[in-house]
Amino acid sequence: MDPTPEAFPAFFDAAPVIRMRDPLAQFLGAAAGGVLQYRYADAVRLAGHSCPTVASAWLMTRAALRGLYGDDLPERGGVRVELREPAQEGVTGVIANVVSLVTGVTVDTGFKGLGGRFDRRRLLAYEAPIESQLRFTRVDDGRAVSVSSRAERVGGDPRVRELMMLCMTGRASPQQVELFGTLWQDRVRRLLLEHADDPEVVQLH
């Protein structure tokens, strides 16, 4: 048995939290009032890594849900999500997985429902005819918001590119490997802590 404890960078705990109300969790007694709390570390566990894409997906999901529900708890399973790009293109799949974690949306692999309720299928679609990266639509009233990320506006340390090449080719020293990871995560930290509500980085329409 591996005794190594889970140890994330400290800023993960300071990243914005997303709270949801899941009627299915409430119905089946999995969570009091159906309230579920998601943290950035949950997205990292899902993706297996932390990067600007994962952070951007997290922030876009948060912004879209706030745009649709305001101060009310968003309903998990209560939105449809469309992505502009094909599922297999670039980082689209990573973004969709993070969105699905929080909102419960799936194309056809989600929970099939009980008595016509709680169906999580057909709530996620790709190659949508939209200009933004994502569009979230409430199932109950049809209100929609679009959201995009401009993570490139939060630049990384100029040393990252060279260090990445050294690491990928096996030429980096242990100190360089550690430095690369530290610098990589510092950009993620700035995205999550300094630009979570920056309209120039997370653009809601």
Buried (B, 14 or more C-beta within 10 A) or exposed (E): EEEEEEEBBEBBEEBBEBEBBBBBBBEEEEBEEBBBEBBBBBBBBBBEEBBBBBBBBBBBBBBBBBBBBEEEBBBBBBBBBBBBBEEEEEBBBBBBBBBBBBBBBBBEEBEEEEEEEBBBBEBBBBEBEBEBBBBBBBEEEEEBBBBBBBBEEBEBBEEBEEBBEBBEEEEBEEEBEEBBBEBBBBBBBBBBEEBBEBEEBBBBE
